[in-house]
Each structure stands twice: as C-alpha cells, then as structure tokens.
Amino acid sequence: MVISTLADGIVRTIEGARDTVNETLFEPVIRLGVTGLARSGKTVFITSLVANLLDRGRMPQLLAASEGRITAAYLQPQPDDTVPRFDYETHLGALTAREPHWPDSTRAISELRVSLQVQPNGLLGGLQGPRTVHLDIVDYPGEWLLDLALLDKSYDEWSSEVLKRIENRKEAQAYRELIGEIDASAKLEEPQAQALAASFTNYLHEARSAGYYDCTPGRFILPGDLAGSPVITFAPIPHAHGAPRRSLGREMARRYEAYKARVVKPFFRDHFSRIDRQVVLVDALGAIHNGPRSVEDLRAAMSDILSAFRPGTNAFLSKLLLGKRVERILFAASKADHLHHTQHPELTAIMEALTREARDKAKFAGAKTNSMSLAALRATTEETIEHDGASLNCVRGTLLDNGKQAAFYPGQLPKDPSHLLGPARNGAEAWLDQDYQIMRFAPAPLTLKVGSGPPHIRLDKAAQFLIGDKL
C-alpha cells in the first residue's frame, strides 16, 4: 500500500513536471476554477464568460480584447477525458431562448476549454505571430471546497464542532432528538446508521435552504454516484471517542475517515491542486436578506474556503518543484443587477469586508486577490421612481415567480460595512434599522448583436483580473 502510494506520487510528479515544461515553453494553459456556494450563479457565470470571450463586443475592460490582440477564440476538446464537459451549448440555449430560463445549477465537477489566439504586445509584438493560450475552466460545487477543511479534523473534532453549531438551529431539531436516544458504544446496527445519516442529510438540505453556508460534508447534499454508499452513511454523534470495535461510534469514525480518503483527497489531488486562478462567487445580497446570522455564517465560510487554497506565485521552478499555487483569487458578489448602480460601491465594500481575513492570508502568501460586484448576465434595467415625495433608484425586471414586470427597491445598503458585520458578529437576530429585501428575477429576452455576447456588469473587469496578464 505504501509502495503503491509512493509510486503514484512519483508518477504524478513526473507528469506535472512534463506539463509545466510544455505549458511554459509552448502553449500556455490557464486553469480557472469557478466555485461558489448555493445560488451564487456559477453556471451562468461560466456560460456568459465563454460567450463573451467568443464574441468580445461587450468586453472593453479585457485589454487584449479592446486592443484587438485576440484574433480568434474557439472551443476545443477538454484535456481531461474522465471529467464531464461543461454543457455550454445547452446552458446558453436556456438563456437565449424565446422564453429564457435559468439553466440547471452545478451538481458535479465539469470542464471546458476555450482557446484564444493572441497577438503579443510590447516591443517585439509586431515581429511575432499570434500565440495560442488555452483557458481550462473547471466548475465545481462550493460545498466540495468546504470539505477540504475536513482533512485537518478528526471525527471527534468534526462531531463536536457540528453538534455545537446546530444546538440552537430549528432545522436540526429532528436530528438532535434522534441522537438523544443513541448510545455510541452500542453494537452497530445498519438501519440505525442509515437513519442517522438520512436525518442529518435532511438537516443539511433545510439549513442550506434557510441560508446557512456550513453545510458539510458536501456530498451529502450532492451525492452523485455515491448515493446510498457507506462512505456517506455517517453522521456526527456525541461521546464516540473510545467506543469499542464494531460499535456505532467506531464505525461512524471509520466511515468519516473513508470519506476523507476516498472522496475529499482524490478531489484535491486530481482537480483542485491543479488550479492556478480562482473565482469564488458569493450571493451576498441573499445573505443580507436572510439576516445577521446568515451574514456571519457567510463570513466564516469565506475564511474556511480560503484555508483550502494554496495561494502563492507560479514561477517556473516553484511549479516544477512544489506544484501549482493559486496565483489570483477573485471574490465576486454576484447578482449586482438586483441593485441600482449607485449602490454597487456599497456592495463591493461589503464583499471586501466579508473576505478581509481570507484576502489578507492570500496576500501574505504572495497571491493577488480582488473583490468586486458583478452580474454575469444582466436581467434588469434601471429606473428612478417617486415614492412619498422621495426619489428611489430601482431596478425593473420580470419576476421569476409569476412572470410579471415589476420595479423593485431593495433598501439602502450602509456605506460602512461594519453596520452589517458588527451586528452579525454579535449574534443579532435581525437588522435594527433596515429591512433588506430581495427579488428573484427571470432572465430577460436577449437580442444579441453580431460579435457581442450577453449583457453583463463588470464581467470584462473580472476577466482582466483573472487572465489578462497571461494575454
């Protein structure tokens, strides 16, 4: 077992070195990871990004596009034959249909390669022909990313943290009642283990719907082909430490370790550790709407997400000897089109405050980070209406629930983010001086001009930060 593990590691090191040399000397490859927690808009982000790279009329802040140095862009077969292809054509069809609708959300890992022919700039640019830069976009659920934090925790540590976290959550009441009746040292009975896992999974789904972000293990929510297998048939229970062999507590701990070894580690090794650029999408408006507890939970989740990255720089020798590092990380508040543009600076400031701890750690390690508010697909228009003698800056769109047009004012975000983060850290139950609302808008019908991708807000600025230096 040890020998095979060492051999596997040596083979991967050789393959990594070969890929590094090929990418450095011939055709550069940028591996862009796209993730985010529930309802953050990952699928729409990737679809709109690819469409706007293929037709760059709406990408003025991507300098290589505005300077005319991207001479061609096209889709190619992805390099990883065992990873499902991101279904770009189907998702774009959903957004551009006569009656457009949002595409299905991310439920597993997928990948897409966009190849760009770029004319070099600088003194020698006119003497060189175009070169090819490959952009490999890797889409994966944010819940899987949070699982990486489990690698440093034992079953007892994880159980204690989870049980403490859920002791006052109404979504976990049924599970708390169930574990109040169990004995961790009793003999394992498989129906009891399955009942515990099912009840805990139900809690995770309800917590996710309620706006909580600490919903791990992620495969409990998105099991894929693992559904029903022992590797996801465990749950946190009290007093499992020291339980005898063949007991419920010992088996729960064994399955937890199997989950880390056979699910979490392969994801890190085969996919996550190869990413060198990363965007983390955040539905900050949804968290604000759900209240202070949701905002604080989101802040903690952002810190956990950053702890999973290996930030740093990807110089040639460091890639060859140490493996890839995440060079650039963008934390993006999605759905900026739900606000009038006059409030976008406040949303960006809140995003910066939410990720301050995470960004400081990344900067210390040498990575570049950025925070911004964006909308990968603009679904609203802006207007100002008069209400009770005051002018309100609103957005207008088609409501997802009933298909009717409506103008919407969500409330005024504070200019000082501490007015939100302070009450959230202090455990406030509700906002004292403001009620922040959110509406769910359907995508607007699109009539795209030749050479232009879907309308967006700052997607070109995000692309410039993430890949502009490589173009």
C-alpha positions in Angstrom: 0.0 0.0 0.0 2.8 2.4 1.0 4.8 1.5 -2.1 1.9 1.9 -4.4 1.1 5.3 -2.9 4.8 6.4 -3.3 4.8 5.2 -6.9 1.6 7.0 -7.7 3.1 10.2 -6.2 6.3 9.9 -8.3 4.3 9.4 -11.5 2.1 12.4 -10.7 5.2 14.5 -10.0 6.8 13.5 -13.4 3.5 14.2 -15.2 3.2 17.5 -13.5 6.8 18.5 -14.4 6.2 17.5 -18.1 3.0 19.6 -18.2 4.8 22.5 -16.6 7.6 22.5 -19.2 5.1 22.1 -22.1 2.9 25.0 -20.8 5.9 27.3 -20.2 7.7 26.7 -23.4 4.9 26.1 -25.9 1.2 26.8 -25.4 0.3 28.4 -22.0 -2.6 26.9 -20.1 -4.6 28.8 -17.5 -6.7 26.6 -15.2 -9.5 28.8 -13.9 -11.5 27.3 -11.0 -15.1 28.6 -10.7 -16.9 27.9 -7.4 -19.4 29.4 -5.1 -22.0 28.4 -2.5 -25.6 27.7 -3.2 -27.5 30.1 -5.6 -24.4 32.1 -6.4 -24.7 31.8 -10.2 -21.7 29.6 -11.2 -23.3 28.1 -14.3 -24.5 31.5 -15.6 -21.0 33.0 -14.9 -19.2 30.4 -16.9 -21.8 30.4 -19.8 -21.7 34.2 -20.1 -17.9 34.4 -19.7 -17.4 31.8 -22.5 -19.9 33.6 -24.8 -18.3 36.9 -24.2 -14.8 35.5 -24.9 -16.1 34.1 -28.2 -17.8 37.3 -29.2 -16.0 40.2 -27.4 -18.1 43.2 -28.3 -19.0 43.8 -24.6 -15.5 43.2 -23.1 -13.8 46.7 -23.3 -12.0 46.2 -19.9 -10.3 43.0 -21.1 -7.4 44.8 -22.6 -6.3 42.1 -25.1 -9.9 42.3 -26.5 -10.2 46.1 -26.6 -6.7 46.4 -28.2 -7.7 43.9 -30.9 -5.0 41.5 -29.9 -7.3 38.5 -29.5 -7.5 37.4 -33.2 -9.6 34.3 -32.7 -11.4 32.3 -29.9 -12.8 28.8 -30.2 -13.9 25.8 -28.1 -11.7 22.7 -28.1 -12.0 19.3 -26.6 -11.0 19.4 -22.9 -7.8 17.8 -21.8 -9.3 15.6 -19.0 -11.1 12.7 -20.6 -12.6 11.5 -17.4 -14.2 14.8 -16.4 -17.7 15.7 -17.8 -17.8 18.5 -20.3 -19.5 21.7 -19.1 -22.7 21.8 -21.2 -22.1 25.3 -22.6 -24.4 25.0 -25.6 -27.4 23.8 -23.6 -26.9 26.5 -20.9 -26.5 29.2 -23.5 -29.7 28.0 -25.2 -31.6 28.3 -22.0 -30.5 31.9 -21.6 -31.1 32.9 -25.2 -34.4 31.1 -25.8 -37.5 33.0 -26.9 -38.8 32.4 -23.3 -35.4 32.3 -21.5 -34.9 30.5 -18.2 -32.1 29.9 -15.8 -30.0 26.8 -16.5 -29.7 23.9 -14.1 -27.3 24.5 -11.2 -23.9 22.9 -10.6 -24.2 19.4 -9.2 -20.8 17.9 -10.0 -17.4 18.8 -11.5 -17.2 19.7 -15.2 -14.7 21.4 -17.5 -14.5 23.4 -20.7 -11.5 24.6 -22.8 -11.5 27.9 -24.6 -8.5 28.5 -26.8 -7.5 32.1 -27.6 -5.2 33.2 -30.4 -3.4 36.3 -29.0 -1.0 38.7 -30.7 1.8 39.6 -28.3 2.2 43.2 -27.3 5.4 45.1 -26.4 8.5 45.9 -28.5 8.6 42.5 -30.2 4.9 42.1 -30.6 5.0 43.2 -34.3 7.7 40.7 -35.1 5.9 37.7 -33.7 2.8 35.8 -34.9 -0.2 35.1 -32.7 0.3 32.5 -30.0 -2.3 30.2 -28.5 -3.4 30.4 -24.9 -5.7 27.8 -23.5 -8.2 28.6 -20.8 -9.5 25.5 -19.0 -12.5 26.4 -16.9 -13.2 24.0 -14.1 -16.7 24.2 -12.5 -17.3 22.5 -9.1 -19.7 22.9 -6.2 -18.7 25.2 -3.4 -19.8 22.5 -0.9 -17.0 20.3 -2.2 -14.5 23.1 -1.5 -15.6 23.4 2.1 -15.0 19.6 2.5 -11.3 20.3 2.2 -11.3 21.7 5.7 -12.2 18.2 7.0 -8.8 16.9 6.1 -7.3 18.5 9.2 -10.1 17.3 11.6 -10.6 14.0 13.3 -14.1 12.6 13.5 -14.4 13.6 17.2 -13.3 17.2 16.4 -15.7 17.4 13.5 -18.6 16.0 15.5 -18.0 18.4 18.4 -18.0 21.4 16.1 -21.1 20.4 14.2 -23.1 19.5 17.3 -22.2 22.8 19.0 -23.1 24.7 15.8 -26.6 23.1 15.4 -27.6 23.1 19.1 -29.9 26.1 18.6 -31.0 25.7 15.0 -34.6 24.8 14.5 -33.7 23.0 11.2 -31.7 20.4 13.3 -34.4 19.7 15.9 -35.4 16.3 14.5 -31.7 15.3 14.3 -31.0 16.4 17.8 -33.9 14.4 19.1 -32.7 11.3 17.2 -29.1 11.4 18.6 -30.5 12.0 22.1 -31.6 8.3 22.0 -28.5 6.7 20.8 -25.5 5.0 22.5 -22.2 5.4 20.6 -20.8 2.3 22.3 -23.7 0.1 21.4 -23.3 -2.5 18.6 -23.6 -1.2 15.1 -27.0 -1.7 13.6 -27.0 -0.7 9.9 -30.6 0.6 9.9 -29.8 2.9 12.8 -26.7 4.2 10.9 -28.8 4.8 7.8 -31.5 6.6 9.8 -28.9 8.9 11.4 -27.3 9.7 8.0 -30.7 10.4 6.4 -31.8 12.6 9.3 -28.5 14.6 9.2 -28.8 14.9 5.4 -32.3 16.3 5.8 -30.9 18.9 8.2 -28.2 19.9 5.7 -30.8 20.4 3.0 -33.0 22.5 5.3 -30.1 24.5 6.6 -28.9 25.2 3.0 -32.5 26.4 2.1 -32.5 28.6 5.2 -29.3 30.4 4.1 -26.6 28.7 6.1 -23.3 28.0 4.4 -21.6 25.5 6.7 -23.4 22.5 5.0 -20.7 19.8 5.0 -20.0 17.1 4.1 -20.8 18.4 0.6 -21.5 15.0 -0.9 -24.4 14.5 1.4 -26.2 17.3 -0.5 -24.8 16.4 -3.9 -24.1 12.6 -3.7 -23.9 11.8 -7.4 -23.0 8.1 -7.8 -22.2 7.8 -4.1 -25.8 7.8 -3.1 -26.6 5.0 -0.6 -22.9 4.0 -0.2 -21.3 3.5 3.3 -18.8 6.3 2.6 -21.7 8.9 3.0 -23.6 6.9 5.6 -22.3 8.5 8.7 -23.3 11.5 10.9 -21.9 13.4 13.9 -22.8 11.8 17.2 -21.7 12.6 20.8 -19.3 10.6 23.0 -17.9 8.5 20.2 -14.3 8.8 21.4 -13.1 5.5 22.8 -16.1 3.5 21.5 -15.2 -0.3 21.2 -14.8 -2.2 17.9 -17.9 -2.9 15.9 -19.8 -0.2 17.8 -21.8 2.6 16.2 -19.3 5.2 17.3 -16.3 3.4 15.9 -18.0 2.7 12.6 -19.1 6.3 12.2 -15.5 7.4 12.7 -14.2 4.8 10.2 -16.6 5.9 7.5 -15.8 9.6 8.2 -12.1 8.8 7.6 -13.0 6.8 4.5 -14.9 9.8 3.2 -11.8 12.0 3.6 -9.5 9.4 2.0 -11.7 8.3 -0.9 -13.8 11.4 -1.7 -12.1 14.5 -0.5 -8.4 13.7 -1.1 -9.0 12.5 -4.7 -10.8 15.7 -5.5 -8.0 17.8 -4.1 -5.3 15.7 -5.8 -6.9 15.3 -9.3 -8.6 18.7 -9.7 -8.3 21.3 -7.0 -4.5 21.2 -6.7 -4.1 21.9 -10.4 -5.9 25.2 -10.4 -3.9 28.4 -10.7 -6.6 31.0 -10.9 -9.8 31.0 -8.9 -13.1 32.9 -8.7 -15.4 32.5 -5.7 -18.9 33.7 -6.4 -21.0 34.8 -3.4 -24.7 35.6 -3.1 -24.0 38.4 -0.6 -27.4 40.0 -1.2 -29.1 36.7 -0.3 -27.2 36.5 2.9 -28.1 40.1 3.8 -31.7 39.4 3.1 -31.6 36.3 5.4 -30.3 38.3 8.3 -27.3 38.8 10.6 -26.8 35.1 11.4 -26.5 34.3 7.7 -24.0 37.1 7.1 -21.8 35.9 9.9 -22.1 32.3 8.7 -21.0 33.5 5.2 -18.0 35.4 6.6 -16.8 32.2 8.4 -17.4 30.1 5.3 -15.2 32.6 3.2 -12.4 32.1 5.7 -12.8 28.3 5.5 -12.7 28.5 1.7 -9.5 30.4 1.6 -7.9 28.0 4.0 -8.4 25.3 1.4 -6.4 27.2 -1.2 -2.6 27.1 -1.6 -2.0 30.7 -2.5 1.3 31.9 -3.9 3.1 32.6 -7.2 3.6 30.2 -10.1 7.2 30.8 -11.1 8.7 28.1 -13.4 10.8 26.5 -10.7 8.2 26.7 -8.0 5.7 24.9 -10.3 8.2 22.3 -11.1 9.3 21.6 -7.5 6.3 22.4 -5.4 3.3 22.0 -7.7 0.9 24.7 -8.7 -0.3 27.6 -6.5 -3.4 29.7 -6.8 -1.9 33.0 -8.1 -5.1 35.1 -8.3 -8.3 34.8 -6.3 -11.4 36.9 -7.1 -14.2 37.1 -4.6 -17.2 38.3 -6.5 -20.6 39.4 -5.2 -23.0 38.1 -7.9 -26.4 39.5 -8.9 -25.3 43.1 -8.9 -28.1 43.8 -11.3 -30.5 43.4 -8.4 -29.3 46.8 -7.3 -29.2 50.2 -8.9 -25.6 51.0 -10.0 -25.5 53.8 -7.3 -25.3 51.0 -4.7 -22.7 48.9 -6.3 -19.8 50.6 -4.3 -21.6 49.6 -1.1 -22.0 46.0 -2.2 -18.3 45.8 -3.2 -17.3 47.3 0.2 -19.4 44.7 2.0 -17.7 42.0 -0.1 -14.3 43.3 0.8 -15.2 43.3 4.5 -16.6 39.8 4.3 -13.4 38.4 2.8 -10.9 40.6 4.6 -9.4 37.8 6.7 -9.3 35.5 3.7 -7.7 38.1 1.4 -5.1 39.0 4.0 -3.9 35.4 4.3 -3.7 35.1 0.5 -1.7 38.3 0.1 0.7 37.2 2.8 1.4 34.0 0.8 2.0 36.1 -2.4 -1.3 35.7 -4.2 -3.1 38.6 -5.7 -6.8 39.0 -4.6 -9.6 41.2 -5.6 -13.2 41.8 -4.6 -15.9 43.2 -6.8 -19.7 43.2 -7.5 -20.8 41.8 -10.9 -23.7 40.3 -12.8 -22.6 37.7 -15.3 -26.0 38.2 -17.1 -27.9 41.4 -16.7 -31.6 40.6 -16.1 -32.9 44.1 -15.1 -33.0 47.7 -16.2 -32.7 50.7 -14.0 -35.2 53.5 -13.3 -35.9 56.1 -10.7 -39.4 56.4 -9.3 -41.1 58.9 -6.9 -42.5 57.5 -3.7 -43.9 59.6 -0.8 -42.0 62.6 -2.1 -38.7 60.8 -2.3 -36.7 59.5 -5.4 -35.9 55.8 -5.3 -33.3 54.3 -7.5 -34.9 51.0 -8.6 -34.3 48.1 -10.9 -37.1 46.6 -13.2 -37.3 43.1 -14.3 -39.5 40.0 -14.9 -40.4 38.3 -11.6 -39.4 34.7 -11.6 -42.4 33.5 -9.6 -45.3 35.0 -11.7 -43.7 36.3 -14.9 -44.9 39.9 -14.2 -42.8 43.0 -14.7 -42.1 45.0 -11.6 -39.9 47.8 -10.3 -38.1 46.9 -7.1 -36.2 48.9 -4.4 -34.3 46.5 -2.1 -33.4 49.1 0.6 -30.3 51.2 1.1 -27.1 49.3 1.9 -24.9 51.0 4.5 -21.8 52.9 3.3 -19.9 51.4 6.3 -19.9 47.6 6.1 -19.4 47.4 9.9 -23.0 48.4 10.3 -23.8 44.9 8.9 -20.8 42.9 10.1 -20.9 44.2 13.6 -24.4 43.0 14.5 -23.7 39.8 12.6 -20.6 39.0 14.7 -22.5 40.0 17.9 -25.3 37.4 17.3 -28.1 39.9 16.4 -31.4 38.2 15.4 -32.4 40.9 12.9 -31.4 44.2 11.4 -32.4 47.1 13.7 -32.7 50.0 11.3 -33.4 48.5 7.9 -35.2 45.6 6.2 -33.3 44.4 3.2 -35.5 42.8 0.5 -34.6 40.6 -2.4 -36.5 39.6 -5.5 -35.9 36.7 -7.9 -35.8 37.9 -11.5 -36.1 35.7 -14.6 -33.5 36.3 -17.4 -34.6 39.0 -19.9 -35.2 38.1 -23.5 -32.0 38.7 -25.5 -31.4 40.1 -28.9 -27.7 39.8 -29.4 -25.8 41.8 -32.0 -23.3 40.1 -34.2 -20.0 40.0 -32.4 -21.4 40.7 -28.9 -22.0 38.3 -26.1 -24.8 38.5 -23.4 -25.1 41.8 -21.4 -23.3 41.8 -18.1 -21.9 44.0 -15.3 -18.1 44.0 -14.9 -17.6 40.6 -16.3 -14.9 42.1 -18.5 -13.2 43.6 -15.4 -13.3 40.2 -13.7 -11.7 38.5 -16.8 -9.0 41.1 -16.9 -8.0 40.5 -13.3 -8.2 36.7 -13.7 -6.5 36.1 -17.1 -5.5 39.5 -18.5 -1.8 39.2 -17.5 -1.5 35.9 -19.5 -2.8 37.6 -22.7 
